[in-house]
Amino acid sequence: MELPMTSPTSNSDRNVRLRGFTLTELLTVMGIIIILVGILIPTIIRAYSNADRTRIAADIQTLGVALEAYRQDFGDYPRIDRSLGTYGKGTGAAVLCKALVGPAGNTVNLTGTASGPWADAYAASWQNVSTVTYSWGDYVYDSTSTLQIKPTYMCIASSNITGSTALTSVGSWTPFSFLDGLTGVGFKTNRSPGSDTILYSDDDVITGKTWGPYVQLDRFKLQGTAGIDPGMGLADLDNHVFLYYPAAAVKPGVPNPLLATYAAVLAAGGGYCTDYPTVAGKGPPLYCATDNENIMSLTSFQALLGDYSCDGQIEPVTTTAAPFAYAEKSIGFIPYVIVAPGPDGTYGNGSTALPLTTTLAQRDTNWAANKAKVAAWDDVTNFPR
């Protein structure tokens, strides 16, 4: 019996089926994949970043609606008590949180224990703090005071402070009344002493309408800037605290002619955006950078508001001669400014302050360099950037 001959075509087909990829082909495919990954990853990162910014902007819009509701109830937006400490510096974010949420609880008793859910944010006593670490937004009160209303203080330190000297750290504390007459969120405004005749003790009688909260806490957190303690800060879901800068109740005048340096603007009072003036009788600026001192620097806040030269005023007219060889544009008069860090988690230029204009020669240099830096920041605000 004669065996069938093997077809040459079938052998060729078998060889084709057994043939693998050559090294050149593999390297080509890998190169294409690497190129695609290099294109896609930045696009994905950008998409996530834009989504974060959109979420933060929506949170700021929610705060704006809440602030309008607060104004309808109380006739004005929340304001910082300038009679406290050094003009209530560093308390802007805390004022916003207290007004819209009222989270701090009902009373503190005379042994220094806080009632309500925030007990771990308070010192056991004014002196016994050798092992306690504080960050912005934490509270203590002077349990040894003989005053009926015990003085209360808020930490405004830019970083954590620890040890027995923490409470005497210069610039780390400011007086701040955190008690709100109601355990848990919300607050009441009518409060009178009970049978012990001591106001702000455990038997106080609290009457009147319960106000707030003006925002729902399922989309916000209550944090200090360290993100670890309760703190009196209203934060987004990434623990970034919203900074609040209420505008001056009366719009200040604009210096005419414009002044040469930041020091001159500060000494004159008023202005667009400065520290709070320490000269008696001088009015506040339109926006006060010390409202959130130690969280966002003076110069970062100035540049964010369009004052790229960081001299506390807006130079709106373009000329060809120094010192005004450029033009700045303000954000206009809005009743408050809200600032949140973008996806990078940094407020403005971070811990590095931009240069202040202290001489005419610095003005043009500061303006150009600072404008370029601001363009790269990803901070989210309640005004167009």
Buried (B, 14 or more C-beta within 10 A) or exposed (E): EEEEEEEEEEEEEEEEEEEEEEEEEEEEEEEEEEEEEEEEEEEEEEEEBEEBBEBBBEBBEBBBEBBEBBBEEEEEBBBBBEEBBBBBBBBBBBBBBBBBBBBBBBBBBBEBEBBBBBEEBBBBBBEEBEEBBBBBBBBBBBBEEEEEEBBBBBBBBBEBBEEEEBBEEEEBBBBBBBBBBBBBBBBBBEBEBEEEEBBBBEEBEBEEEBBBBBBEEEEBBBBBBBBEBBBBBBBBEBBBBBBBBBBBEEEBEBBEEBBBBBBBBBBBBBBBBBBBBEEEEBBBBBBBBBBBBBBBBBBBBBBBBBBBBBBBBBBEEEEEEEBBBBEBEBBEEBBBBBBBBBBEEBBBBBEEEBEBBBEEEBBBEBBEBBBEBBEEBBBBBBBEE
